[in-house]
Every structure is written in structure tokens, then in C-alpha cells.
Amino acid sequence: MRRLSEARGGSAYLIEKIEGDTRFVSRVTAMGLTERSKVDVIQNGGRAPVLLFARDTAVAISKREAKNIFIREFDL
Amino acid sequence: MNAVTKDRPMTIGLMGQPNTGKSTFFNALTGSRQHVGNWPGKTVERKSGYALIDGRRVSVVDLPGTYSLSANSDEERITRDYICDGEADVIVALVDASQLERSLYLLADFAGIDVPVVVALNMTDVAAAKGITVDAQALSERIGVPVVSTVATRKEGLERLLSAAVSPRGSAAKLRTEELERIYADVFGDAYRRLLALLPDTKEGRHGRSWIAGKLLEGDDRLRERVIRLLSADGRKGVEAILGGVKDGALLAADCKFAWISTMLSGIVRREERGAARRGRFDRAALHPAFGKALSVIAVLAGFVLSMVVAAPVMMGLMVLTPVASSAAGAGLASLGLPAVVVSLVSEALIPSTLMAGMMAAVILGVALVFGILEDVGYMARVSYNFDNLMSKLGLHGKSVMSFVMSLGCNIGGITGSRVIDSWQQRLVTIATSWVIPCGGVWGVTLLMGSLFFGAEAIWVLLLILVLLIAHMKLTSHLFGRVFIKDMDRTGLIMEMPPYHKPNWKTILSFVWVRISTVFTKAFFVIVGVSVGMWLLSYSPSGDVSKSVIYRIGSVIEPFGMLFGLDWKLFTAFIISAMGKEASLGVLAMLYGIGSGASSFTGTMMSSSFAYDNAALSTALLSSVPKASALAFMVAFFFNVPCMAAIAATRIELRSTKWTLLIVAYYLAVALLLGGLAYRVGLAVF
């Protein structure tokens, strides 16, 4: 499984697993990222935060936090 | 529910996620009838005010913007506690019609709390532009409470919303939760039902049992502790056993809430298929891996220049007025036969410092206005994104870079600009770190003294200072970070990137207007206070400094100053430079007996009646100051407190005298230590 921190810009993914303590999970899910939800990654370059669309909202997540979210490619 | 009597106006709590237009909404409801303070015992800002409906006064409390009602941050805890224990008769839940699915999450987290709620479906204009229409009536029937469409930026729908909230139906409206409870039972199975059975019948504040059960399954420790205390020993064991068997509670609870949202919204939102023109051209540049950062720096600098332009008329006026007013006052009072002491106090301290407070207020308001616009438009989130990586090396968030860049022009700008930073703790660490950044005035004196004492070798001194500067920033940000930012809050960036929208001038201007009198008053007291204090210490009728109080103090503590290589004159000049850097040369001139026209340091710094000859000062300095001491002074001067206006601005931003003084003490101490270090180095080298 790939981590969100390694996602490719311009691709769509499905979130498979979110790991981490309750605080992290609360913050991330309140932003619209839940297991089995779709994210459209806009860009993910260098050391910059991952920029993506989740449930119609643009969200920026630092690489460090994004490591805890596991994804797979979204096949239509 | 609290009885609404004629004596106590009805109270509305305004709840909503960030970026739903809540401040615009609040301002539209309350106009200038606002009061800003702090939530008791916390550093989170509290805004309250009054709205008028049908001639009745309704109290409105602006709750902190939060994405949910967990117990993870001060903002969430404050909101939760206020709703359940507080005085609100009804909650207005603000949701964003253009991002309804996520926006309803807060309401989903609220569901089950036994407090009346009315939904304001805001930003319907933005939704329409995206081709989205929401059937407010149908939604209202589904969730069981009034839903009113509003466009707060145009003040549309506000009256209908207020009427709904204060009406008998509105003030009794409870959210329908059967569907949510059914979903929880489905997802958590037996655990949910057994937990409900164990919970006491008496409500914890106004929490409903199903809400408590949901939160417990989610892993809310704070609530668990409160509930456990109300249970018998058996009940306690039962609850712990159930919760112990729950895995991934937080994830499952989130799924429940989104499932509820999609059930509530099914068939209610209509979306025209439009080609997703998701990101504008500007945003591609604004967020560009390479250009984005440069663009941010340019934007911040441009914003700073613009703030100065806005403040310029006031500043120009006051700068012209100051020498005129102070000499006119001086002459006038003297001609009335008043003693020289009084004349000096008024013309050298009171008048110039009052006008200086005015200039400072102008700068603060210029910065607050321009950066308020940048924040309102949504650009600040882009700055956060661009500089998140770099700033995290200092333990800070991306927006802090803005304060650092602005401080290059003027520290007051950097300090005031920090108000776009979300948390008070982050703001404090940022401000404390930004003080070390040299503004224009510092460079002037530093370069002058450098070339005077060291000639071409001054370049090495500057390099030393630069190295110390970076080390100082790292040390300060980590030291203050360690003290103020708990590990718990030290999580990485998870931030919404809102779409740009047109700035709402009414919101921004009212924000600035509400602050004008507070800012000027606070600036006034600090600046005038410090000036009069400085005047008292340095006053001597003839201008001969050896007759003043500060001379007596200075010579007594000279041995202390000498530890750092500073004799009483240099030490005094160092201390006074905390008031302001540009005018330090004037102070030095007075200390070395050169120049005339003032009877106190404040006179040299602020009125224009003081004159001295640069060449004479240079000669005096070269002949009486050894090189090592000059180095010590330059370093200590450079790293000292920026100026008293910075102190005043810091106190205004942090809303705390205590912490401001801590930062002052820290800077004085570190500046002296660095000066002492430079002195030892100088002794060895020269």
C-alpha cells in the first residue's frame, strides 16, 4: 500500500487505512478524509505539503502527517 | 432551558467551521455593537455583541471556529462547554452551502446535544456560482429544525434567520437524531446499545445520552472522566469493559457522521455538471513549488509598503506636528513663568510621546487593514502552504514567515502582522523570535559605528552578527516553543485551502474600527509611560548628564556593566536603546557631552531642538572607547529590544503585560550576554 505522502499529483486515490492516535484521526476525518473516501491529489512536490481535494474541499497536509494515511489508486 | 425574561435578553451562540463566513456573519448581525475579550482563563479571543430584531436586543456570542466538537483543542473545548453549560438559549449553526457535505460535520458532531439549534445556510451565492442549489425547506424537514438561506456578505436572509431563532418554534427546535442513533447502533453494534443502558438518566449538563455514548466510543478521554465520576463502581467497570473492546472508535464514529450527512442530504443538493475549473491560474502560481515562495515574499513586502502608504498621511502629519508642537508648548509654558522642569517634561516627554503613540497607532492600523484583507481573501493559507516546511525547522507554522519578512522593514509591522496566526501560543513564539530581526534603524547605527571603529574590517563584525542572528532565532523559537507550545499541539499541517473570495470591506473595516480606540489607548500608556520614566531618570537642567539620576545609577552599577565591557556611558546608551534605535546616536552625543538643546534623553530622541556635530561625536567616541568595548556595544545594541513601540505593539497583540515583560527581560539579558561574549572575543583579538 502506498502512503499519501508518496502520492502523485494529478491522480485520484481511495483511502484504505488511517493510522494514528485519536487526536490525529479526529483532525483528519473532520477535514473530510475517511477510510474508503476518495481524494484527488492536486500536487505533491519536494518537501511541500500534499495538496488534495477531499469531499469537495481543498486540503493541505504536511508530508509528516500524510505518512499515516494509506491509499491505493482509484480505478473508475 | 433558561427562562427569557424582560431583564435578560435572549442569547444566541454562533457556531461554525472556519471559512464559512462566520466573522462576516457576526459583524453583519452586530455591527459596531461588539465587545472583544478573552474566554476566561484562555488565550482564545471572545467576541460578543448585540443584534436587533423587531426592536428587541438579542445577545450574540461568536464561538471559536472549529471543525468538530472533540476535546482536542482549546477552541473545541470552549465551544463545547459554552453550548452545554453556558447561557445560550439557541445555537445558530452556520454552514457553507457550497461545501455542504463537509460543512455539516460540525452539526453532526453537535447532534444529540439537548440545545435548540437553527441552521443558517450561508454562502448560497458562492454555491449558485458553482452550479449548486440546496433545497433548504426539504433539509429543514429532514433534520427537524429551521434552515434559513443567507448571504451574509450582502446581509441577505439575516432578519429571517434572527426571527427564526427567537421565534417560539426556533427557540424550542431540537435536531432530529433517530437516524444518527440508528447508524451508530448499526456500526458499533452491541457496544452502543449496552453503553446507552449504562449511562445515567440525569443529563451531564445538556448532553444527551446518545451524544455521550457516541463521544465515548470515539475515544473522548475528557468526557469519559467526567462520566465515570457519575457512575457506580459496577457502572464504571461496565463502561471500561465496553470501551476496551472498541477498535478504531474515532474512525468508525467519523464514518457514522458522514453516513448521517449523506442520508440527510440525499436528493436535497442539486449540482449542475460544470467542467471542474477547480484551480485558477493565480493559484497555480501562488502554490507553485518554485515561484510560490518568491511570490509570497513579494506579496508580504508589497503589503507592508501598502500599509505604510495607508498610514502615511497620519504619520507625515504627526512628524511635522511634533517639533512644532513641542517647541510651541515649550515657549508658551516658559513665557507663563512655569519652572524649567515642567517645560521640559511637557515639551520633551509628554507631547512628543503622545504624538509618537499616534504614529504608532497609524502603522498598526495600516498593517491590520492590509493584512486583514489578505487573510479575508484567502491568500494567507497559500503563505502557510509555501513556508510550512521552512518554518517547521523553527517549530513554527508557515504563516510566521510573514512576521519575519515584515520585521525587516519595521518590527511593529511584524508584530501586528502576526495576528493572522491562528493560535496565541504560536503568535507569542513568532513575535518573540521576530524581535531579533533588525529593522532599518538598527542597520543605520550599526553600520556607522562599524565603519567608525573597524573601518574595512567591519565586514567581519557584520558576519559575526549575522551568525549570531541565525543562532538567536533558532534558540529563541525553540526556547519559547518549549515553554508555550505543548507537545500535544505540536501537530503538523492539516489545513483547509479555501477558495479565494472577494474581500468583504465591511467586515475588514469594522474590525479595524473596533480596534482604533483600544490600540491608541494601549500604545499611549506604554509609550508615554516609558518616555516619562526615561525623562525622570535623565533630566538635568543644564543638559549636563552628570547631574541626572541616571548618572548616579549608572556609575554605581558600572562594575556590572564592565563585566560585559560596557562602561557607565555605554551601558546607559545600551539600556536607552531599548526605547528606540535610530536616535541612539543622539543619546551617545549627550552622554559624551557633545551637543546641546535638550535637558533629557527623551529630548534628544524626540524633539528636534537637540543638535550635535557628527565629527565631534566620532572623535569623542574614538578617543574614549577601546575597540573591544565598541564591539561589545555594537553587538549588545544590535540584539537589544527593538523599541518601545515594539513593546507596546507586542502587549496589544498578546493581550498580556506579563509575557511582554518576559520577552523584554529575555532580550535584555541575551543582548548583554552576547555583548559580553563579543567583549571577550574582542579582548583576545585586538
Interface residues (C-beta under 8 A of the other chain):
Chain A: I18 T22 R23 F24 V25 S26 R27 V28 T29 A30 M31 G32 T34 E35 S37 I42 Q43 G45 G46 R47 A48 P49 L51 F53 A54 R55 D56 T57 A58 V59 A60 I61 S62 R64 E65
Chain B: Y67 S68 S70 N72 Q99 E101 R102 Y105 E218 G219 D220 D221 G249 A250 L251 A254 D255 F258 R278 R279 L287 P289 A381 S384 Y385 N386 D388 N389 S392 M488 T491 G492 L493 I494 M495 E496 M497 P498 P499
